[in-house]
Every structure is written in C-alpha cells, then in structure tokens.
Amino acid sequence: MNEFNVDRAQYAVESFFRRIPAGILIVGGVLVFLLVFFTPWVQVGAGQRGVVMNFGAVQDQVLDEGLHLKIPVMQDVILMDVKVQKVETDAAAASADLQDVSSRVALNYHVVPDKANVVYQKIGIEFRERIIDPAILEVVKAVTAKYTAEELITKRPAVSEAMRLALMERLIENNIAVDAFSIVIFSFSKVFTEAIEAKQTAEQLALKAKRDLDRIRIEAEQKITAAKAEAESLRLQKANISPDLLELRKIEANMKAIDKWDGVLPQVTGGGAVPLIGLGDMNRKN
C-alpha cells in the first residue's frame, strides 16, 4: 500500500514537470543558481553596520541592522563592528623627575556608527593596531611627563582624566569614540619604591613623635594647672584666717576636750619641784 502511494506521488511530479515548458524550467534553474551562489541580500547583525561598495568603491550609504538587498557582482557589503570594545595596553614612560614608570591602561571605545564607511575607507578593519595602540602609547608618555613620580600616585584621578581627554580628542579625529578610560596599575623602579616606603616610615615616626610631645605637653600643662589651683586654694584659706577664727578654733578644741573629760580632777601632792599626781587613787588601791 505504501509503495503504491509513493509511485503515485512520483508519477504526479513527473507529470507536472512534463506540462511545464522547458524554457521556464531553465529560467527557474538559473534563478535558483543565482540565489544560491550570488546571494542578492545581506543581513546586518546587532551592533554592526554595513559598508556598501560598488565595484570596490566605498559608498556614502551605511546599512543599519537588518536585511538589505544588494546587486550581485556589482555590490559588496563589508560588516563593521560598532559595539563597545575594550583594549588593555602596557606603556613605559618617564615622569617629570626622570623616574621610570610602567603603566597598564584600559580603554573602552567604539567606532562612530554613521562613520563606519569613512573608518573602513581610511583605516580599514585593523584600526586598533594602526590608530588606537599608538595613540595610547603617545598620550601616556606625554601626560606622565607632566607629573612627578610621587604626583602620579597622589594625583592618580587627575592623571587618568588628563589621559582620557587627550585620547578622546585624538581618536575622534578618526571617528573612534572613547567610552571609558582607566589606569589599571602604575609601577616604578625598585629603588624608587624603597625610597617611597622609607619616606612614609619616616613620616609615620615623625607623626608619632609629634603626638608624644603633644601628649607630654598637655600632661605638663594639666599638672601646672592643678598646682596653681592648689596654691590658689591655700592662699584663699590663709587669707580667710583671722584672730576671731583662731579663737573660735580654740573654743571648739576646748569643747571637745570637755566632752571627753570623765569628771575626776587630778590630785597633786608635794610642794617640791616635782609634784605627785594621783597618789590618792594609789593609796585607795593599796
């Protein structure tokens, strides 16, 4: 049953082609050949632009993303990437105080989409090797030479901004836009690094010594202030002492002595130079 259906389908197809004129079949075959081998369309992907060329000559037209028709043989379309791209470059330079500086910088950039045809015509697709890397090296050397090695560390944001602005001005002339720029690392010679560490250690020791001196000075001032306060207190107390106050203190002392007295008078006998006190108590005891 299946073989019968297959034979019927094959017979129907053969009958259909027999009814079509031979000329139409030839034209159809030619069209299929042209579509397969010459591809009269081009697809521009996301983040790309199409540079149209007529017999190798770059045209003003730039194709946006999507599907576009082209004339086979006559026209060709070159796809240019206009997405943001990143490049890291190592650069050696000298600071204003003639210190050797090794830098690694990172740059984010993209081709200006509407100028993709101009970039392709003047530079080609190897614009990184021809334009970007040399520009980075030159800008890093030029900006580094304006700062001392110490300033490259302490003023790093300002140095990075100066390099970014210089690169932006230089690359936009070639229709390449700068999106971001950063200094990944600064490295110096071993001798300079050791000198910086020694200077920092000395500054820390000097700061500690200054703090110790300030602490000692403050403690001494506190002691002097306390001594002055004590002396002033004694002076005031002495100034308040008067004959009436002395008499009052004597009376208070006598009152305390009376409070402690048990009511027994001392006994004194003998008329000689050494009196005998309390002999009556001793006789009673005997």
Beta strands, then each sheet from edge to edge (+ up, - down):
strand 1: 41-44
strand 2: 48-54
strand 3: 57-63
strand 4: 66-69
strand 5: 75-81
strand 6: 85-94
strand 7: 100-111
strand 8: 176-188
strand 9: 268-269
strand 10: 276-277
sheet 1: 1+ 4-
sheet 2: 3+ 2- 5+
sheet 3: 6+ 7- 8+
sheet 4: 9+ 10-
end
